[in-house]
């Protein structure tokens, strides 16, 4: 009888040990797979339980450093492209449909060359005759004051089509992009119109352009005299495989907008002379309003300006055709 009781006690002990082992294993497995964190109470603020590494916790999106640096690409002012910045100066009046084509075209063209730039559309809103040179002088002043260290005097109706046309910084001297052999209309040797790049120091050295040219034409010929006089060498594109028929797209409609080529009084004679009276340091104007315009993702700043005419010096500024 005593032997049977001992056997029963032994069986009960084995069963208890087995149950204890199983419970211990279950508790260990549960603890290792628990992804919960206990709440923080007032007495345990410095003992926060963090979720295990494999938890699926949403993190705020990280903006790559490269994307942050490239955020100004759309505006044409990515500082990674270099220290120089181009002021694209567009003398303008009454050519809105041409402007809508020009702005996105030149913006894309310059971005592809990684040229930092800003487009300055200087819009003449007074009743005087058009004065391209004075508007260029104004655009130069605006670009210079905003940190641009070189400029492109750029006709709104002339679109560069050959990607090999270089709009980079003209370190050695003025760079005539639309050279006589490439321009669709003008091919004489001393032609410097259409698109001309000049760095700030050279433009100031020649005192900009003459303000005496009211009406169309001849102001760029006078600029050639200024550059020649101070000994500036004019550089032009080399190795361009296109020609005057396909290097540029000329979008001006001569039938719709006829040129104001009238010459009045002394203007007939003075148009061929070197002007030693006026320049960028004498241009008189007022800015009426400023507007930012965005076309197909490209931004241009439009400055509505009124020019002052010295009727004693240039009485032909108000001549009506």
LOSE-525530 format. One record per residue (C-alpha): residue number from 1; residue in three letters; x, y, z. Coordinates in steps of 0.2 Angstrom, whole numbers, plus 5000, padded with zeros to 4 digits. Layout:
+-----+-----+------+------+------+
:   k :   r :   xx :   yy :   zz :
+-----+-----+------+------+------+
: NUM : ALA :    X :    Y :    Z :
...
+-----+-----+------+------+------+
//
This chain:
+-----+-----+------+------+------+
:   k :   r :   xx :   yy :   zz :
+-----+-----+------+------+------+
:   1 : UNK : 5000 : 5000 : 5000 :
:   2 : UNK : 5014 : 5012 : 5004 :
:   3 : UNK : 5023 : 5007 : 4988 :
:   4 : UNK : 5008 : 5012 : 4977 :
:   5 : UNK : 5006 : 5029 : 4986 :
:   6 : UNK : 5025 : 5032 : 4982 :
:   7 : UNK : 5022 : 5028 : 4964 :
:   8 : UNK : 5007 : 5040 : 4963 :
:   9 : UNK : 5017 : 5054 : 4971 :
:  10 : UNK : 5031 : 5051 : 4958 :
:  11 : UNK : 5018 : 5052 : 4943 :
:  12 : UNK : 5011 : 5068 : 4950 :
:  13 : UNK : 5028 : 5076 : 4952 :
:  14 : UNK : 5033 : 5071 : 4934 :
:  15 : UNK : 5016 : 5079 : 4928 :
:  16 : UNK : 5019 : 5095 : 4937 :
:  17 : UNK : 5037 : 5097 : 4931 :
:  18 : UNK : 5031 : 5093 : 4913 :
:  19 : UNK : 5017 : 5107 : 4915 :
:  20 : UNK : 5029 : 5119 : 4922 :
:  21 : UNK : 5041 : 5117 : 4907 :
:  22 : UNK : 5028 : 5119 : 4894 :
:  23 : UNK : 5021 : 5135 : 4902 :
:  24 : UNK : 5039 : 5142 : 4903 :
:  25 : UNK : 5042 : 5139 : 4884 :
:  26 : UNK : 5025 : 5146 : 4880 :
:  27 : UNK : 5028 : 5162 : 4890 :
:  28 : UNK : 5046 : 5164 : 4882 :
:  29 : UNK : 5039 : 5162 : 4864 :
:  30 : UNK : 5025 : 5175 : 4867 :
:  31 : UNK : 5037 : 5188 : 4874 :
:  32 : UNK : 5049 : 5186 : 4859 :
:  33 : UNK : 5035 : 5189 : 4847 :
:  34 : UNK : 5026 : 5204 : 4856 :
:  35 : UNK : 5028 : 5221 : 4846 :
:  36 : UNK : 5018 : 5231 : 4859 :
:  37 : UNK : 5026 : 5245 : 4869 :
:  38 : UNK : 5019 : 5249 : 4886 :
:  39 : UNK : 5012 : 5266 : 4889 :
:  40 : UNK : 5022 : 5280 : 4897 :
:  41 : UNK : 5015 : 5286 : 4914 :
:  42 : UNK : 5020 : 5300 : 4924 :
:  43 : UNK : 5032 : 5290 : 4934 :
:  44 : UNK : 5041 : 5282 : 4919 :
:  45 : UNK : 5043 : 5297 : 4907 :
:  46 : UNK : 5062 : 5294 : 4905 :
:  47 : UNK : 5060 : 5275 : 4901 :
:  48 : UNK : 5051 : 5275 : 4884 :
:  49 : UNK : 5049 : 5258 : 4876 :
:  50 : UNK : 5054 : 5259 : 4857 :
:  51 : UNK : 5046 : 5247 : 4845 :
:  52 : UNK : 5057 : 5233 : 4839 :
:  53 : UNK : 5068 : 5235 : 4823 :
:  54 : UNK : 5056 : 5225 : 4812 :
:  55 : UNK : 5041 : 5236 : 4816 :
:  56 : UNK : 5032 : 5244 : 4801 :
:  57 : UNK : 5033 : 5262 : 4807 :
:  58 : UNK : 5029 : 5276 : 4794 :
:  59 : UNK : 5043 : 5289 : 4793 :
:  60 : UNK : 5042 : 5306 : 4786 :
:  61 : UNK : 5048 : 5307 : 4767 :
:  62 : UNK : 5066 : 5312 : 4765 :
:  63 : UNK : 5070 : 5324 : 4751 :
:  64 : UNK : 5087 : 5318 : 4743 :
:  65 : UNK : 5100 : 5332 : 4744 :
:  66 : UNK : 5102 : 5332 : 4725 :
:  67 : UNK : 5084 : 5336 : 4723 :
:  68 : UNK : 5085 : 5350 : 4735 :
:  69 : UNK : 5100 : 5357 : 4725 :
:  70 : UNK : 5091 : 5355 : 4709 :
:  71 : UNK : 5075 : 5364 : 4715 :
:  72 : UNK : 5079 : 5380 : 4705 :
:  73 : UNK : 5082 : 5371 : 4688 :
:  74 : UNK : 5064 : 5376 : 4683 :
:  75 : UNK : 5068 : 5394 : 4685 :
:  76 : UNK : 5085 : 5393 : 4676 :
:  77 : UNK : 5095 : 5397 : 4691 :
:  78 : UNK : 5104 : 5381 : 4697 :
:  79 : UNK : 5119 : 5387 : 4706 :
:  80 : UNK : 5128 : 5370 : 4702 :
:  81 : UNK : 5129 : 5376 : 4684 :
:  82 : UNK : 5143 : 5389 : 4688 :
:  83 : UNK : 5146 : 5406 : 4695 :
:  84 : UNK : 5140 : 5416 : 4680 :
:  85 : UNK : 5122 : 5421 : 4677 :
:  86 : UNK : 5115 : 5428 : 4661 :
:  87 : UNK : 5102 : 5442 : 4659 :
:  88 : UNK : 5092 : 5438 : 4643 :
:  89 : UNK : 5087 : 5456 : 4639 :
:  90 : UNK : 5072 : 5457 : 4626 :
:  91 : UNK : 5067 : 5474 : 4620 :
:  92 : UNK : 5049 : 5473 : 4617 :
:  93 : UNK : 5033 : 5481 : 4611 :
:  94 : UNK : 5017 : 5474 : 4604 :
:  95 : UNK : 5023 : 5456 : 4600 :
:  96 : UNK : 5014 : 5445 : 4613 :
:  97 : UNK : 5011 : 5430 : 4602 :
:  98 : UNK : 5030 : 5430 : 4598 :
:  99 : UNK : 5034 : 5432 : 4616 :
: 100 : UNK : 5023 : 5416 : 4620 :
: 101 : UNK : 5034 : 5406 : 4608 :
: 102 : UNK : 5051 : 5414 : 4613 :
: 103 : UNK : 5050 : 5412 : 4632 :
: 104 : UNK : 5048 : 5393 : 4633 :
: 105 : UNK : 5060 : 5391 : 4619 :
: 106 : UNK : 5075 : 5400 : 4625 :
: 107 : UNK : 5072 : 5394 : 4643 :
: 108 : UNK : 5073 : 5376 : 4638 :
: 109 : UNK : 5088 : 5380 : 4626 :
: 110 : UNK : 5098 : 5388 : 4640 :
: 111 : UNK : 5093 : 5374 : 4653 :
: 112 : UNK : 5100 : 5361 : 4641 :
: 113 : UNK : 5117 : 5371 : 4641 :
: 114 : UNK : 5116 : 5373 : 4660 :
: 115 : UNK : 5117 : 5392 : 4658 :
: 116 : UNK : 5110 : 5401 : 4673 :
: 117 : UNK : 5098 : 5414 : 4667 :
: 118 : UNK : 5084 : 5426 : 4670 :
: 119 : UNK : 5073 : 5433 : 4656 :
: 120 : UNK : 5070 : 5452 : 4656 :
: 121 : UNK : 5056 : 5458 : 4644 :
: 122 : UNK : 5058 : 5477 : 4644 :
: 123 : UNK : 5041 : 5483 : 4637 :
: 124 : UNK : 5040 : 5501 : 4630 :
: 125 : UNK : 5022 : 5507 : 4634 :
: 126 : UNK : 5024 : 5526 : 4631 :
: 127 : UNK : 5019 : 5534 : 4614 :
: 128 : UNK : 5036 : 5538 : 4608 :
: 129 : UNK : 5043 : 5528 : 4593 :
: 130 : UNK : 5052 : 5512 : 4598 :
: 131 : UNK : 5069 : 5513 : 4605 :
: 132 : UNK : 5078 : 5496 : 4605 :
: 133 : UNK : 5094 : 5503 : 4612 :
: 134 : UNK : 5087 : 5512 : 4626 :
: 135 : UNK : 5077 : 5497 : 4631 :
: 136 : UNK : 5093 : 5486 : 4631 :
: 137 : UNK : 5102 : 5499 : 4642 :
: 138 : UNK : 5087 : 5498 : 4654 :
: 139 : UNK : 5087 : 5479 : 4654 :
: 140 : UNK : 5106 : 5479 : 4657 :
: 141 : UNK : 5104 : 5490 : 4673 :
: 142 : UNK : 5090 : 5478 : 4680 :
: 143 : UNK : 5100 : 5463 : 4677 :
: 144 : UNK : 5116 : 5470 : 4684 :
: 145 : UNK : 5107 : 5476 : 4700 :
: 146 : UNK : 5100 : 5458 : 4702 :
: 147 : UNK : 5117 : 5450 : 4701 :
: 148 : UNK : 5119 : 5445 : 4682 :
: 149 : UNK : 5137 : 5447 : 4677 :
: 150 : UNK : 5133 : 5446 : 4658 :
: 151 : UNK : 5119 : 5449 : 4646 :
: 152 : UNK : 5111 : 5443 : 4630 :
: 153 : UNK : 5104 : 5457 : 4619 :
: 154 : UNK : 5091 : 5446 : 4611 :
: 155 : UNK : 5077 : 5449 : 4598 :
: 156 : UNK : 5061 : 5441 : 4602 :
: 157 : UNK : 5058 : 5435 : 4585 :
: 158 : UNK : 5075 : 5425 : 4583 :
: 159 : UNK : 5075 : 5408 : 4590 :
: 160 : UNK : 5091 : 5398 : 4591 :
: 161 : UNK : 5089 : 5380 : 4583 :
: 162 : UNK : 5106 : 5373 : 4583 :
: 163 : UNK : 5111 : 5367 : 4601 :
: 164 : UNK : 5130 : 5370 : 4597 :
: 165 : UNK : 5126 : 5389 : 4598 :
: 166 : UNK : 5135 : 5394 : 4614 :
: 167 : UNK : 5127 : 5406 : 4627 :
: 168 : UNK : 5141 : 5404 : 4640 :
: 169 : UNK : 5150 : 5418 : 4648 :
: 170 : UNK : 5160 : 5428 : 4635 :
: 171 : UNK : 5176 : 5430 : 4645 :
: 172 : UNK : 5187 : 5436 : 4631 :
: 173 : UNK : 5176 : 5448 : 4622 :
: 174 : UNK : 5158 : 5451 : 4615 :
: 175 : UNK : 5151 : 5435 : 4607 :
: 176 : UNK : 5140 : 5437 : 4592 :
: 177 : UNK : 5128 : 5422 : 4592 :
: 178 : UNK : 5119 : 5427 : 4577 :
: 179 : UNK : 5134 : 5430 : 4566 :
: 180 : UNK : 5132 : 5437 : 4548 :
: 181 : UNK : 5135 : 5420 : 4540 :
: 182 : UNK : 5121 : 5412 : 4552 :
: 183 : UNK : 5108 : 5426 : 4553 :
: 184 : UNK : 5093 : 5422 : 4541 :
: 185 : UNK : 5093 : 5440 : 4535 :
: 186 : UNK : 5108 : 5451 : 4538 :
: 187 : UNK : 5125 : 5446 : 4531 :
: 188 : UNK : 5136 : 5461 : 4531 :
: 189 : UNK : 5153 : 5460 : 4540 :
: 190 : UNK : 5150 : 5473 : 4554 :
: 191 : UNK : 5133 : 5466 : 4558 :
: 192 : UNK : 5131 : 5463 : 4577 :
: 193 : UNK : 5112 : 5463 : 4579 :
: 194 : UNK : 5100 : 5449 : 4583 :
: 195 : UNK : 5109 : 5441 : 4598 :
: 196 : UNK : 5125 : 5448 : 4606 :
: 197 : UNK : 5132 : 5442 : 4622 :
: 198 : UNK : 5143 : 5455 : 4633 :
: 199 : UNK : 5149 : 5453 : 4650 :
: 200 : UNK : 5146 : 5467 : 4662 :
: 201 : UNK : 5163 : 5475 : 4662 :
: 202 : UNK : 5163 : 5477 : 4643 :
: 203 : UNK : 5146 : 5484 : 4642 :
: 204 : UNK : 5150 : 5497 : 4654 :
: 205 : UNK : 5167 : 5500 : 4645 :
: 206 : UNK : 5158 : 5506 : 4629 :
: 207 : UNK : 5144 : 5514 : 4640 :
: 208 : UNK : 5131 : 5503 : 4632 :
: 209 : UNK : 5121 : 5509 : 4617 :
: 210 : UNK : 5116 : 5526 : 4611 :
: 211 : UNK : 5099 : 5532 : 4616 :
: 212 : UNK : 5097 : 5543 : 4600 :
: 213 : UNK : 5090 : 5529 : 4589 :
: 214 : UNK : 5071 : 5531 : 4588 :
: 215 : UNK : 5063 : 5520 : 4575 :
: 216 : UNK : 5070 : 5504 : 4568 :
: 217 : UNK : 5088 : 5500 : 4564 :
: 218 : UNK : 5106 : 5507 : 4565 :
: 219 : UNK : 5108 : 5506 : 4584 :
: 220 : UNK : 5118 : 5490 : 4583 :
: 221 : UNK : 5129 : 5498 : 4569 :
: 222 : UNK : 5133 : 5512 : 4581 :
: 223 : UNK : 5137 : 5499 : 4595 :
: 224 : UNK : 5150 : 5491 : 4583 :
: 225 : UNK : 5159 : 5508 : 4582 :
: 226 : UNK : 5159 : 5509 : 4601 :
: 227 : UNK : 5167 : 5491 : 4603 :
: 228 : UNK : 5179 : 5494 : 4589 :
: 229 : UNK : 5185 : 5511 : 4597 :
: 230 : UNK : 5190 : 5503 : 4614 :
: 231 : UNK : 5198 : 5488 : 4605 :
: 232 : UNK : 5186 : 5474 : 4610 :
: 233 : UNK : 5187 : 5459 : 4599 :
: 234 : UNK : 5171 : 5452 : 4593 :
: 235 : UNK : 5170 : 5433 : 4593 :
: 236 : UNK : 5158 : 5422 : 4583 :
: 237 : UNK : 5152 : 5404 : 4583 :
: 238 : UNK : 5164 : 5391 : 4575 :
: 239 : UNK : 5162 : 5374 : 4569 :
: 240 : UNK : 5143 : 5376 : 4566 :
: 241 : UNK : 5137 : 5364 : 4553 :
: 242 : UNK : 5121 : 5373 : 4549 :
: 243 : UNK : 5119 : 5389 : 4539 :
: 244 : UNK : 5108 : 5405 : 4538 :
: 245 : UNK : 5093 : 5394 : 4532 :
: 246 : UNK : 5092 : 5383 : 4547 :
: 247 : UNK : 5103 : 5389 : 4562 :
: 248 : UNK : 5089 : 5401 : 4568 :
: 249 : UNK : 5070 : 5402 : 4566 :
: 250 : UNK : 5064 : 5419 : 4562 :
: 251 : UNK : 5046 : 5422 : 4567 :
: 252 : UNK : 5043 : 5440 : 4563 :
: 253 : UNK : 5028 : 5444 : 4551 :
: 254 : UNK : 5033 : 5459 : 4541 :
: 255 : UNK : 5016 : 5460 : 4533 :
: 256 : UNK : 5008 : 5462 : 4550 :
: 257 : UNK : 5021 : 5473 : 4558 :
: 258 : UNK : 5030 : 5484 : 4546 :
: 259 : UNK : 5046 : 5492 : 4552 :
: 260 : UNK : 5047 : 5510 : 4557 :
: 261 : UNK : 5061 : 5515 : 4545 :
: 262 : UNK : 5057 : 5533 : 4543 :
: 263 : UNK : 5072 : 5545 : 4546 :
: 264 : UNK : 5068 : 5563 : 4550 :
: 265 : UNK : 5078 : 5579 : 4549 :
: 266 : UNK : 5096 : 5577 : 4557 :
: 267 : UNK : 5092 : 5559 : 4561 :
: 268 : UNK : 5097 : 5555 : 4543 :
: 269 : UNK : 5114 : 5561 : 4545 :
: 270 : UNK : 5117 : 5556 : 4564 :
: 271 : UNK : 5112 : 5538 : 4561 :
: 272 : UNK : 5129 : 5535 : 4554 :
: 273 : UNK : 5139 : 5544 : 4567 :
: 274 : UNK : 5147 : 5538 : 4584 :
: 275 : UNK : 5136 : 5545 : 4598 :
: 276 : UNK : 5147 : 5553 : 4611 :
: 277 : UNK : 5133 : 5560 : 4621 :
: 278 : UNK : 5121 : 5546 : 4627 :
: 279 : UNK : 5123 : 5529 : 4633 :
: 280 : UNK : 5118 : 5517 : 4648 :
: 281 : UNK : 5123 : 5531 : 4660 :
: 282 : UNK : 5111 : 5543 : 4653 :
: 283 : UNK : 5095 : 5533 : 4649 :
: 284 : UNK : 5080 : 5541 : 4656 :
: 285 : UNK : 5065 : 5531 : 4660 :
: 286 : UNK : 5052 : 5526 : 4673 :
: 287 : UNK : 5046 : 5508 : 4678 :
: 288 : UNK : 5027 : 5509 : 4678 :
: 289 : UNK : 5024 : 5491 : 4683 :
: 290 : UNK : 5032 : 5474 : 4685 :
: 291 : UNK : 5024 : 5457 : 4681 :
: 292 : UNK : 5030 : 5439 : 4681 :
: 293 : UNK : 5024 : 5428 : 4667 :
: 294 : UNK : 5025 : 5409 : 4666 :
: 295 : UNK : 5023 : 5401 : 4649 :
: 296 : UNK : 5024 : 5382 : 4648 :
: 297 : UNK : 5034 : 5381 : 4664 :
: 298 : UNK : 5046 : 5395 : 4659 :
: 299 : UNK : 5046 : 5412 : 4669 :
: 300 : UNK : 5050 : 5429 : 4662 :
: 301 : UNK : 5049 : 5446 : 4671 :
: 302 : UNK : 5040 : 5460 : 4661 :
: 303 : UNK : 5045 : 5478 : 4665 :
: 304 : UNK : 5033 : 5490 : 4658 :
: 305 : UNK : 5043 : 5506 : 4656 :
: 306 : UNK : 5041 : 5524 : 4649 :
: 307 : UNK : 5055 : 5532 : 4641 :
: 308 : UNK : 5059 : 5550 : 4642 :
: 309 : UNK : 5063 : 5559 : 4626 :
: 310 : UNK : 5074 : 5574 : 4626 :
: 311 : UNK : 5066 : 5584 : 4611 :
: 312 : UNK : 5080 : 5596 : 4611 :
: 313 : UNK : 5092 : 5582 : 4607 :
: 314 : UNK : 5081 : 5570 : 4597 :
: 315 : UNK : 5065 : 5579 : 4591 :
: 316 : UNK : 5062 : 5564 : 4580 :
: 317 : UNK : 5056 : 5553 : 4595 :
: 318 : UNK : 5038 : 5558 : 4592 :
: 319 : UNK : 5037 : 5557 : 4573 :
: 320 : UNK : 5022 : 5549 : 4566 :
: 321 : UNK : 5023 : 5539 : 4550 :
+-----+-----+------+------+------+
//
